[in-house]
Amino acid sequence: MYHIFSNRNGVLYFRYRVPVAVKKYFPRLQSSYNRSLGTAYRQEAKVFAVLLYADIHTRLENAMKLVNEFREKIRIMEEFAPHSL
């Protein structure tokens, strides 16, 4: 999930914590993602935050699909040739 917070000047920021399950496969990925929403108005910030969340969530979901496909291919390869890997 995400969090909206403000700096001392009242500008709102978006924060997304990367799930541990994702960090396991992508250790070089930052543990959190922060970005200015460029506004001090909470209603406007919520719209931007939802769009950012959707984009990040889609990208991470696609990356995890690739990881799972790769793991499945390795499993199949090990099943047919267990000692060659």
DOZA-667721 format. One record per atom (N, C-alpha, C): residue number from 1; residue in three letters; x, y, z. Coordinates in nm, 4 decimals, decimal comma, padded with zeros to 6 digits. Atoms other than C-alpha are relative to their C-alpha. Last residue first. Layout:
<sites>
+-----+------+----------+----------+----------+
! seq ! type !       c1 !       c2 !       c3 !
+-----+------+----------+----------+----------+
! NUM !  ala !        X !        Y !        Z !
...
+-----+------+----------+----------+----------+
</sites>
This chain:
<sites>
+-----+------+----------+----------+----------+
! seq ! type !       c1 !       c2 !       c3 !
+-----+------+----------+----------+----------+
!  85 !  leu !  00,0025 ! -00,1398 ! -00,0426 !
!  85 !  leu !  02,2505 ! -02,7756 ! -01,3833 !
!  85 !  leu !  00,0904 !  00,0263 !  00,1141 !
!  84 !  ser ! -00,0706 ! -00,0852 !  00,0950 !
!  84 !  ser !  02,3335 ! -03,1021 ! -01,5632 !
!  84 !  ser !  00,0024 !  00,1463 !  00,0425 !
!  83 !  his ! -00,1417 ! -00,0152 ! -00,0332 !
!  83 !  his !  02,2521 ! -03,3311 ! -01,2724 !
!  83 !  his !  00,0753 !  00,0938 ! -00,0927 !
!  82 !  pro ! -00,0308 ! -00,0478 ! -00,1347 !
!  82 !  pro !  01,8735 ! -03,3027 ! -01,2664 !
!  82 !  pro !  00,1473 !  00,0246 !  00,0296 !
!  81 !  ala ! -00,1458 !  00,0191 ! -00,0054 !
!  81 !  ala !  01,8190 ! -03,3244 ! -01,6443 !
!  81 !  ala !  00,0496 !  00,0486 !  00,1366 !
!  80 !  phe ! -00,0466 !  00,0824 !  00,1115 !
!  80 !  phe !  01,4478 ! -03,3673 ! -01,7101 !
!  80 !  phe !  00,1502 ! -00,0270 !  00,0019 !
!  79 !  glu !  00,0776 !  00,1239 !  00,0039 !
!  79 !  glu !  01,3122 ! -03,2482 ! -01,3739 !
!  79 !  glu !  00,0513 ! -00,0940 ! -00,1100 !
!  78 !  glu ! -00,0556 !  00,0889 ! -00,1027 !
!  78 !  glu !  01,5869 ! -02,9900 ! -01,3370 !
!  78 !  glu ! -00,0707 ! -00,1350 !  00,0009 !
!  77 !  met ! -00,1328 !  00,0421 !  00,0447 !
!  77 !  met !  01,4832 ! -02,8318 ! -01,6674 !
!  77 !  met !  00,0621 ! -00,0973 !  00,0993 !
!  76 !  ile !  00,0202 !  00,0963 !  00,1092 !
!  76 !  ile !  01,1192 ! -02,8249 ! -01,5587 !
!  76 !  ile !  00,1344 ! -00,0522 ! -00,0496 !
!  75 !  arg !  00,0543 !  00,1224 ! -00,0590 !
!  75 !  arg !  01,2087 ! -02,6601 ! -01,2279 !
!  75 !  arg ! -00,0175 ! -00,1080 ! -00,1061 !
!  74 !  ile ! -00,1111 !  00,0672 ! -00,0688 !
!  74 !  ile !  01,4293 ! -02,4068 ! -01,4071 !
!  74 !  ile ! -00,0478 ! -00,1316 !  00,0600 !
!  73 !  lys ! -00,0873 !  00,0552 !  00,1044 !
!  73 !  lys !  01,1424 ! -02,3206 ! -01,6416 !
!  73 !  lys !  00,1184 ! -00,0742 !  00,0618 !
!  72 !  glu !  00,0676 !  00,1169 !  00,0557 !
!  72 !  glu !  00,9070 ! -02,2789 ! -01,3453 !
!  72 !  glu !  00,0853 ! -00,0659 ! -00,1077 !
!  71 !  arg ! -00,0104 !  00,1073 ! -00,0986 !
!  71 !  arg !  01,1527 ! -02,0472 ! -01,1690 !
!  71 !  arg ! -00,0651 ! -00,1281 ! -00,0514 !
!  70 !  phe ! -00,1388 !  00,0454 !  00,0005 !
!  70 !  phe !  01,1814 ! -01,8351 ! -01,4833 !
!  70 !  phe !  00,0189 ! -00,1166 !  00,0966 !
!  69 !  glu ! -00,0187 !  00,0741 !  00,1250 !
!  69 !  glu !  00,8027 ! -01,8101 ! -01,5160 !
!  69 !  glu !  00,1414 ! -00,0581 ! -00,0068 !
!  68 !  asn !  00,0701 !  00,1279 ! -00,0138 !
!  68 !  asn !  00,7779 ! -01,7140 ! -01,1472 !
!  68 !  asn !  00,0122 ! -00,0854 ! -00,1261 !
!  67 !  val ! -00,0744 !  00,0817 ! -00,0960 !
!  67 !  val !  01,0428 ! -01,4441 ! -01,1847 !
!  67 !  val ! -00,0641 ! -00,1380 !  00,0110 !
!  66 !  leu ! -00,1214 !  00,0458 !  00,0678 !
!  66 !  leu !  00,8745 ! -01,3091 ! -01,4978 !
!  66 !  leu !  00,0831 ! -00,0906 !  00,0903 !
!  65 !  lys !  00,0442 !  00,1004 !  00,0972 !
!  65 !  lys !  00,5401 ! -01,2946 ! -01,3177 !
!  65 !  lys !  00,1207 ! -00,0568 ! -00,0741 !
!  64 !  met !  00,0178 !  00,1246 ! -00,0749 !
!  64 !  met !  00,7152 ! -01,1149 ! -01,0285 !
!  64 !  met ! -00,0513 ! -00,1122 ! -00,0920 !
!  63 !  ala ! -00,1328 !  00,0518 ! -00,0345 !
!  63 !  ala !  00,8405 ! -00,8474 ! -01,2683 !
!  63 !  ala ! -00,0122 ! -00,1328 !  00,0738 !
!  62 !  asn ! -00,0587 !  00,0551 !  00,1226 !
!  62 !  asn !  00,4907 ! -00,8026 ! -01,4130 !
!  62 !  asn !  00,1382 ! -00,0593 !  00,0276 !
!  61 !  glu !  00,0756 !  00,1212 !  00,0319 !
!  61 !  glu !  00,3433 ! -00,7589 ! -01,0641 !
!  61 !  glu !  00,0563 ! -00,0671 ! -00,1251 !
!  60 !  leu ! -00,0477 !  00,1046 ! -00,0909 !
!  60 !  leu !  00,6165 ! -00,5113 ! -00,9745 !
!  60 !  leu ! -00,0704 ! -00,1327 ! -00,0271 !
!  59 !  arg ! -00,1390 !  00,0327 !  00,0338 !
!  59 !  arg !  00,5425 ! -00,3019 ! -01,2833 !
!  59 !  arg !  00,0536 ! -00,1125 !  00,0889 !
!  58 !  thr ! -00,0014 !  00,0717 !  00,1279 !
!  58 !  thr !  00,1656 ! -00,3162 ! -01,2299 !
!  58 !  thr !  00,1415 ! -00,0422 ! -00,0369 !
!  57 !  his !  00,0554 !  00,1333 ! -00,0248 !
!  57 !  his !  00,1982 ! -00,2177 ! -00,8619 !
!  57 !  his !  00,0026 ! -00,0853 ! -00,1280 !
!  56 !  ile ! -00,1006 !  00,0790 ! -00,0727 !
!  56 !  ile !  00,4263 !  00,0731 ! -00,9476 !
!  56 !  ile ! -00,0486 ! -00,1431 !  00,0195 !
!  55 !  asp ! -00,1158 !  00,0198 !  00,0866 !
!  55 !  asp !  00,1872 !  00,2100 ! -01,2112 !
!  55 !  asp !  00,1051 ! -00,0886 !  00,0670 !
!  54 !  ala !  00,0399 !  00,0928 !  00,1064 !
!  54 !  ala ! -00,1253 !  00,1589 ! -00,9996 !
!  54 !  ala !  00,1182 ! -00,0307 ! -00,0914 !
!  53 !  tyr !  00,0120 !  00,1334 ! -00,0588 !
!  53 !  tyr !  00,0420 !  00,3216 ! -00,6994 !
!  53 !  tyr ! -00,0335 ! -00,1034 ! -00,1075 !
!  52 !  leu ! -00,1352 !  00,0497 ! -00,0268 !
!  52 !  leu !  00,1480 !  00,6212 ! -00,9060 !
!  52 !  leu ! -00,0038 ! -00,1420 !  00,0546 !
!  51 !  leu ! -00,0627 !  00,0262 !  00,1298 !
!  51 !  leu ! -00,2062 !  00,6670 ! -01,0407 !
!  51 !  leu !  00,1418 ! -00,0547 !  00,0167 !
!  50 !  val !  00,0644 !  00,1204 !  00,0534 !
!  50 !  val ! -00,3565 !  00,6318 ! -00,6921 !
!  50 !  val !  00,0611 ! -00,0376 ! -00,1354 !
!  49 !  ala ! -00,0511 !  00,1151 ! -00,0747 !
!  49 !  ala ! -00,1053 !  00,8831 ! -00,5559 !
!  49 !  ala ! -00,0599 ! -00,1306 ! -00,0522 !
!  48 !  phe ! -00,1355 !  00,0290 !  00,0473 !
!  48 !  phe ! -00,1842 !  01,1390 ! -00,8259 !
!  48 !  phe !  00,0547 ! -00,1258 !  00,0670 !
!  47 !  val !  00,0136 !  00,0421 !  00,1393 !
!  47 !  val ! -00,5574 !  01,1215 ! -00,7452 !
!  47 !  val !  00,1367 ! -00,0385 ! -00,0559 !
!  46 !  lys !  00,0544 !  00,1364 !  00,0011 !
!  46 !  lys ! -00,4892 !  01,1322 ! -00,3717 !
!  46 !  lys ! -00,0128 ! -00,0541 ! -00,1417 !
!  45 !  ala ! -00,1090 !  00,0937 ! -00,0282 !
!  45 !  ala ! -00,2648 !  01,4377 ! -00,4150 !
!  45 !  ala ! -00,0493 ! -00,1439 ! -00,0037 !
!  44 !  glu ! -00,0795 !  00,0077 !  00,1224 !
!  44 !  glu ! -00,5475 !  01,6341 ! -00,5772 !
!  44 !  glu !  00,1122 ! -00,1027 !  00,0167 !
!  43 !  gln !  00,0860 !  00,0659 !  00,0992 !
!  43 !  gln ! -00,7741 !  01,5586 ! -00,2814 !
!  43 !  gln !  00,0745 ! -00,0186 ! -00,1323 !
!  42 !  arg !  00,0094 !  00,1429 ! -00,0247 !
!  42 !  arg ! -00,4922 !  01,6398 ! -00,0344 !
!  42 !  arg ! -00,0855 ! -00,0723 ! -00,1048 !
!  41 !  tyr !  00,1410 !  00,0334 ! -00,0120 !
!  41 !  tyr ! -00,4079 !  01,9812 ! -00,1752 !
!  41 !  tyr ! -00,0182 ! -00,1517 !  00,0057 !
!  40 !  ala !  00,0280 ! -00,0018 ! -00,1426 !
!  40 !  ala ! -00,0473 !  02,0795 ! -00,1078 !
!  40 !  ala ! -00,1460 ! -00,0372 !  00,0264 !
!  39 !  thr !  00,1166 ! -00,0758 ! -00,0430 !
!  39 !  thr !  00,0637 !  01,9856 ! -00,4569 !
!  39 !  thr ! -00,0119 ! -00,0044 !  00,1523 !
!  38 !  gly !  00,0044 ! -00,1332 !  00,0595 !
!  38 !  gly !  00,3628 !  01,8580 ! -00,6500 !
!  38 !  gly ! -00,1192 !  00,0844 !  00,0386 !
!  37 !  leu !  00,1239 ! -00,0030 !  00,0776 !
!  37 !  leu !  00,3037 !  01,4911 ! -00,5673 !
!  37 !  leu ! -00,0245 !  00,1388 ! -00,0579 !
!  36 !  ser !  00,0834 ! -00,1169 ! -00,0238 !
!  36 !  ser !  00,6649 !  01,4612 ! -00,4576 !
!  36 !  ser ! -00,1226 ! -00,0080 ! -00,0890 !
!  35 !  arg !  00,0084 ! -00,0956 !  00,1100 !
!  35 !  arg !  00,7979 !  01,1085 ! -00,4820 !
!  35 !  arg ! -00,0912 !  00,1153 !  00,0388 !
!  34 !  asn !  00,0611 ! -00,1277 ! -00,0372 !
!  34 !  asn !  00,9163 !  00,8459 ! -00,2379 !
!  34 !  asn ! -00,0003 !  00,0934 ! -00,1202 !
!  33 !  tyr ! -00,0022 ! -00,0908 !  00,1135 !
!  33 !  tyr !  00,9853 !  00,4777 ! -00,3142 !
!  33 !  tyr ! -00,0752 !  00,1252 !  00,0424 !
!  32 !  ser !  00,1162 ! -00,0883 !  00,0125 !
!  32 !  ser !  01,0697 !  00,2416 ! -00,0325 !
!  32 !  ser !  00,0229 !  00,0968 ! -00,1151 !
!  31 !  ser !  00,1078 !  00,0540 ! -00,0837 !
!  31 !  ser !  01,2909 ! -00,0638 !  00,0122 !
!  31 !  ser ! -00,1230 !  00,0895 !  00,0001 !
!  30 !  gln !  00,0169 ! -00,0770 ! -00,1233 !
!  30 !  gln !  01,5065 !  00,0353 ! -00,2846 !
!  30 !  gln ! -00,1161 ! -00,0565 !  00,0806 !
!  29 !  leu !  00,1125 ! -00,0924 !  00,0050 !
!  29 !  leu !  01,5621 ! -00,2437 ! -00,5356 !
!  29 !  leu ! -00,0099 !  00,0736 !  00,1326 !
!  28 !  arg ! -00,0558 ! -00,1325 !  00,0263 !
!  28 !  arg !  01,9071 ! -00,4019 ! -00,5216 !
!  28 !  arg ! -00,1085 !  00,1075 ! -00,0098 !
!  27 !  pro ! -00,0625 ! -00,0600 ! -00,1188 !
!  27 !  pro !  01,7633 ! -00,7099 ! -00,3495 !
!  27 !  pro !  00,0573 !  00,1401 ! -00,0223 !
!  26 !  phe ! -00,0642 ! -00,1197 !  00,0535 !
!  26 !  phe !  01,5246 ! -00,7927 ! -00,6372 !
!  26 !  phe !  00,0672 !  00,0767 !  00,1148 !
!  25 !  tyr ! -00,0461 !  00,0283 !  00,1355 !
!  25 !  tyr !  01,4073 ! -01,1491 ! -00,5720 !
!  25 !  tyr !  00,0720 !  00,1172 ! -00,0653 !
!  24 !  lys ! -00,0712 !  00,1280 ! -00,0020 !
!  24 !  lys !  01,3733 ! -01,1206 ! -00,1936 !
!  24 !  lys !  00,0610 ! -00,0300 ! -00,1371 !
!  23 !  lys ! -00,1405 ! -00,0282 ! -00,0344 !
!  23 !  lys !  01,2798 ! -00,7536 ! -00,2254 !
!  23 !  lys !  00,0838 ! -00,1270 ! -00,0004 !
!  22 !  val ! -00,0608 ! -00,0557 !  00,1203 !
!  22 !  val !  00,9585 ! -00,8623 ! -00,4011 !
!  22 !  val !  00,1486 !  00,0263 !  00,0246 !
!  21 !  ala ! -00,0023 !  00,1070 !  00,0998 !
!  21 !  ala !  00,8526 ! -01,0901 ! -00,1159 !
!  21 !  ala !  00,0649 !  00,0475 ! -00,1298 !
!  20 !  val ! -00,1159 !  00,0851 ! -00,0288 !
!  20 !  val !  00,9490 ! -00,8175 !  00,1326 !
!  20 !  val !  00,0124 ! -00,1108 ! -00,1045 !
!  19 !  pro !  00,0237 !  00,1201 ! -00,0797 !
!  19 !  pro !  00,6947 ! -00,5802 ! -00,0227 !
!  19 !  pro !  00,1268 ! -00,0858 !  00,0134 !
!  18 !  val ! -00,0096 !  00,1183 !  00,0850 !
!  18 !  val !  00,8261 ! -00,2450 ! -00,1528 !
!  18 !  val ! -00,0181 ! -00,1239 !  00,0876 !
!  17 !  arg ! -00,0939 !  00,0974 ! -00,0557 !
!  17 !  arg !  00,7025 !  00,0380 !  00,0679 !
!  17 !  arg ! -00,0037 ! -00,1250 ! -00,0870 !
!  16 !  tyr !  00,0407 !  00,1386 !  00,0226 !
!  16 !  tyr !  00,5386 !  00,3157 ! -00,1324 !
!  16 !  tyr !  00,1078 ! -00,0904 !  00,0569 !
!  15 !  arg ! -00,0975 !  00,1004 ! -00,0433 !
!  15 !  arg !  00,5601 !  00,6786 ! -00,0258 !
!  15 !  arg ! -00,0601 ! -00,1380 ! -00,0217 !
!  14 !  phe !  00,0481 !  00,1367 !  00,0116 !
!  14 !  phe !  00,3848 !  00,9709 ! -00,1982 !
!  14 !  phe !  00,1116 ! -00,0922 !  00,0482 !
!  13 !  tyr ! -00,0869 !  00,1006 !  00,0603 !
!  13 !  tyr !  00,4597 !  01,3267 ! -00,0976 !
!  13 !  tyr ! -00,0678 ! -00,1362 !  00,0032 !
!  12 !  leu !  00,0305 !  00,1395 ! -00,0279 !
!  12 !  leu !  00,2475 !  01,6314 ! -00,0194 !
!  12 !  leu !  00,0887 ! -00,0931 ! -00,0815 !
!  11 !  val !  00,0099 !  00,0750 !  00,1253 !
!  11 !  val !  00,3897 !  01,9823 ! -00,0146 !
!  11 !  val ! -00,0180 ! -00,1473 !  00,0345 !
!  10 !  gly !  00,1379 !  00,0371 !  00,0306 !
!  10 !  gly !  00,3086 !  02,1540 !  00,3149 !
!  10 !  gly ! -00,0181 ! -00,0747 ! -00,1309 !
!   9 !  asn !  00,0600 ! -00,1083 !  00,0779 !
!   9 !  asn !  00,6379 !  02,3404 !  00,3504 !
!   9 !  asn ! -00,1438 ! -00,0309 ! -00,0421 !
!   8 !  arg !  00,0237 ! -00,1163 ! -00,0888 !
!   8 !  arg !  00,7540 !  02,1140 !  00,6356 !
!   8 !  arg ! -00,0619 !  00,1186 ! -00,0737 !
!   7 !  asn ! -00,1251 ! -00,0531 ! -00,0522 !
!   7 !  asn !  00,7071 !  01,8068 !  00,4153 !
!   7 !  asn ! -00,0311 !  00,1255 !  00,0819 !
!   6 !  ser ! -00,0400 ! -00,1337 !  00,0440 !
!   6 !  ser !  00,3769 !  01,6288 !  00,3777 !
!   6 !  ser !  00,1358 !  00,0378 !  00,0577 !
!   5 !  phe ! -00,0481 ! -00,0817 ! -00,1113 !
!   5 !  phe !  00,2752 !  01,2636 !  00,3863 !
!   5 !  phe !  00,0442 !  00,1351 ! -00,0534 !
!   4 !  ile ! -00,0189 ! -00,1393 !  00,0402 !
!   4 !  ile !  00,0764 !  01,0282 !  00,1648 !
!   4 !  ile !  00,0427 !  00,0785 !  00,1234 !
!   3 !  his !  00,0246 ! -00,0960 ! -00,1068 !
!   3 !  his !  00,1175 !  00,6545 !  00,2235 !
!   3 !  his !  00,0235 !  00,1391 ! -00,0569 !
!   2 !  tyr ! -00,0759 ! -00,1238 !  00,0044 !
!   2 !  tyr !  00,1045 !  00,3616 ! -00,0128 !
!   2 !  tyr ! -00,0420 !  00,0923 !  00,1140 !
!   1 !  met !  00,0837 ! -00,1179 !  00,0000 !
!   1 !  met !  00,0000 !  00,0000 !  00,0000 !
!   1 !  met !  00,0881 !  00,1240 !  00,0000 !
+-----+------+----------+----------+----------+
</sites>
